[in-house]
Amino acid sequence: MDNVSTHTRLVSVTKAALVTGLYVALTMLFAPLSFGAIQIRFAEIFNNLAIFNKRYIWAVTLGCIIANFWSSMGLVDVVFGSIETLLMTSISYYLSQKVKQLPAKFAIVVIICTLSSWIIGLELYYVLGLPFWFSYLTVAIGEFISVALGAVIFWAISKKVDLTA
């Protein structure tokens, strides 16, 4: 194995680990807002990174897995919340590869993440007995706020930093 490929892999793993750690830290920092029927999980800003490099699909998903261990819904949220994250970031990544304009890529992430909130709404319905449509709507609104905020943040960052590398 040559030093260049080893260094490249190490940098990639380090970037992913940083995003995973930041996801968990932001979720815990805002824990009262991060879980439940009415939630704004600010760590969801990192979902936007999936359009730049697929390593962030795994980074955000792992962050969600770790953070969801603190959920009141326990392993159910670890499993289903993480599956939702994996699906929405993967779909966002693959659909964003079809468009060239960065604002359109961010719009894809915002739409996919907001619409996929039905999975969490269903989880809240079955586990906590909360009304599905209310849960879906409130989680979707929180998701929209977080991911749209992240789109603005990462659009600005992407003007100065190559997030694809």
C-alpha positions in Angstrom: 0.0 0.0 0.0 1.5 3.3 -1.0 1.7 6.4 1.3 -0.6 8.5 -0.9 -3.6 6.1 -0.8 -3.0 5.5 2.9 -3.0 9.2 3.6 -6.1 9.7 1.4 -8.0 7.0 3.3 -6.9 8.4 6.6 -8.1 11.9 5.7 -11.4 10.5 4.5 -12.0 8.5 7.7 -11.0 11.5 9.8 -13.5 13.7 8.0 -16.3 11.1 8.5 -15.4 10.7 12.2 -15.5 14.4 12.7 -19.0 14.6 11.2 -20.2 11.6 13.2 -18.9 13.3 16.4 -20.4 16.6 15.6 -23.7 15.0 14.8 -23.8 13.3 18.2 -22.5 16.4 20.1 -25.2 18.7 18.5 -27.9 16.2 19.2 -26.9 16.0 22.8 -26.4 19.7 23.2 -30.0 20.3 22.1 -31.3 17.0 23.5 -34.7 18.4 24.7 -35.4 19.5 21.1 -33.8 16.5 19.4 -36.3 13.8 20.4 -40.1 13.4 20.5 -43.1 14.4 18.4 -42.2 18.0 18.3 -38.5 18.1 17.5 -35.9 20.2 15.7 -32.8 18.0 15.6 -30.2 20.6 14.6 -27.7 17.8 13.9 -29.7 17.1 10.7 -27.9 20.0 9.1 -25.2 17.5 8.3 -27.6 15.5 6.0 -26.6 18.1 3.4 -23.0 16.8 3.3 -24.3 13.7 1.5 -24.4 15.6 -1.8 -20.7 16.3 -1.6 -19.3 12.8 -0.8 -21.0 9.5 0.0 -18.7 9.0 3.0 -21.0 11.5 4.8 -23.9 9.1 4.3 -22.2 6.7 6.7 -20.9 9.4 8.9 -24.4 10.9 9.5 -26.0 7.5 9.8 -23.4 6.4 12.5 -24.0 9.7 14.3 -27.7 9.0 14.3 -27.2 5.5 15.6 -25.0 6.7 18.5 -27.3 9.7 19.3 -30.5 7.6 19.3 -29.2 5.5 22.1 -30.3 8.4 24.3 -33.8 8.4 22.8 -36.7 7.6 25.1 -37.8 5.0 22.4 -34.6 3.0 22.9 -33.5 0.5 20.3 -36.6 1.1 18.2 -35.3 4.6 17.5 -31.8 3.4 17.0 -33.0 1.0 14.3 -35.7 2.9 12.5 -34.3 6.4 13.0 -31.0 5.2 11.6 -32.6 3.4 8.7 -34.5 6.6 7.8 -31.2 8.5 7.9 -29.4 6.0 5.8 -32.3 6.0 3.2 -32.7 9.7 3.0 -29.1 10.6 2.7 -28.5 7.8 0.2 -31.5 8.9 -1.9 -30.3 12.5 -1.6 -26.8 11.5 -2.8 -28.0 9.5 -5.8 -30.6 12.1 -6.9 -28.2 15.0 -6.5 -25.7 13.3 -8.9 -28.3 13.9 -11.7 -28.2 17.7 -11.4 -25.3 20.2 -11.8 -26.5 23.3 -9.9 -25.6 23.3 -6.2 -28.9 25.0 -5.1 -30.8 22.2 -6.8 -28.8 19.6 -5.0 -29.6 21.3 -1.7 -33.3 21.5 -2.6 -33.2 17.7 -3.2 -31.8 17.1 0.3 -34.4 19.4 1.9 -37.3 17.8 0.0 -36.2 14.1 0.5 -35.4 14.6 4.2 -38.7 16.5 4.9 -40.8 13.9 3.1 -39.1 10.9 4.7 -40.1 12.1 8.1 -43.1 9.9 7.8 -40.9 7.0 9.0 -40.4 8.8 12.3 -44.1 9.8 12.4 -44.9 6.1 12.1 -42.4 5.2 14.8 -44.0 7.7 17.2 -47.4 6.4 16.3 -46.6 2.7 17.0 -44.2 3.2 20.0 -45.7 6.1 21.9 -49.3 6.0 20.5 -49.1 9.5 19.2 -51.3 10.6 16.3 -49.5 9.7 13.0 -50.4 12.8 11.0 -49.6 15.2 13.8 -46.3 13.5 14.5 -45.4 13.4 10.8 -46.3 17.1 10.4 -44.3 18.3 13.4 -41.3 16.1 12.7 -41.4 17.2 9.0 -41.5 20.9 10.0 -38.5 20.4 12.3 -36.6 18.5 9.7 -37.3 21.1 7.1 -36.0 23.9 9.4 -32.8 21.9 10.3 -32.0 20.8 6.8 -32.8 24.1 5.1 -30.6 25.8 7.7 -27.9 23.3 6.9 -28.2 24.0 3.2 -27.5 27.7 3.8 -24.6 26.9 6.1 -23.0 24.4 3.8 -23.6 26.4 0.6 -21.6 29.2 2.3 -18.9 26.8 3.5 -18.7 25.2 0.0 -17.7 28.5 -1.5 -14.5 28.5 0.6 -13.9 24.7 1.2 -13.9 21.8 -1.2 -16.4 19.5 0.6 -16.1 16.8 -2.1 -12.4 16.0 -1.3 
